[in-house]
Amino acid sequence: MAKKSGSKPMTKTEIMRSISETTNLAKKDVVAVMEALADEIQNALKGSGVGVFTIPGLIKIERKKIPARPAKKGVMVLGQLRDLPAKPASVKVRVRALKNLKAMVG
């Protein structure tokens, strides 16, 4: 059930139906697998998890802690002196394409 290039992206329902048809599994089984995958990603990325989750050959998802940044006064930005406000510590999520996914596209 591939779509033409230039058309709208597939919806969640269309993706589930396509995977169901390709694998000859019931749609509810495909939905259960996708929900289980989402749970595994959540467990790996949450605070007590390892911080990294890889879907082999496709993507690597990483949790990265960004430290707090103090306020700075009189910083030269675009030729003007400005005061930069402090930023609290945060957590970012980085998703990287792996070699096989890059090969699919290129």
N, C-alpha and C positions, 0 to 999 in steps of 0.2 A: 504494500500500500504506500509506495513512495509518492511523494508530491512533486509537482513540477518546480523547477527552480524559479525564484521570484514570487512564489505564492506565499501565503501566510504560514508561520511555523505551526507544527502539529500541536493540537491541544492534548491535555493529559489523557482524555478519553480516547483520542485517536492513537496515541502512543501505546496505551494499554491494549487496545484492540489489535494493533499491528503486531505487537509482541506475542499476543495470544494466538493469532493466526499463524505466525512464523514458527512458534514452538509447539503448536498443537496442545497448549495448556488452556484450561478454563480461565476466563478473564479474572475471576475472583482469586485464582491461584497466583496470577501475575501481579495483581494488586497486593496480595499478601506478601509476595517476595519483595516488591518495591517498598512496602511499609517496613519490613524487616531490615532492608538495606538502610533506610533512613534512620531506624533505631540504632543500628550498628555505628553509623557515622556519628550520631549524637553521642553515643557512649564513648567513642574514641576522642571526640573533640571537647567534651565538657571538662571542667576543671580537674576532676580526678582521673581523666583518661590520659592516654599516651600523647595526645595532641596531633597525631598524624593518622590519616586513613587513606589507603590506596585502593583504587579499583584497577586491578592489574591490566596494564596495556592501555588504559584510558586516561585517568586523572589521579592526581595526588592532592589531597586536601590537608592543609596544615593550619594549626592554631598558633598565632604569634602574639606574645605579650609585648605591648608597647609601653615603655616606662613613662612616668609623668615628666612633663617638661616645665621647668620654672619660667616665670615671667621674665622678659628682658626689656630694658628701657634703652632708647636711643639706638636702635638697630637700623642700619642703612638698607632700605628696601626700595628698589627702583629709583634710586637717586634722592630719596627722602628719608628723613629720620622718623622712625615709628616705634611705638611701644607694642611689643608682642605679648598677648595675654598668656597666662599659664594654661596648660592643658593637663587634665587628669590622666592617669594611667588607663589604658584601654586594651582590648583584645581584638585582633584582626583575624580574619579567615582568608587564607590564600589558596586559590585553586590553580594548579598547574597542569597543563596538557602534557602527557607523556609521549614518547617517541611514536608509538603505534597510532595514536590519535592524530598527531601531526602528519603522519604519512597518509592517513585517510583523507585529509583535507588537501594536502599538497601534492 
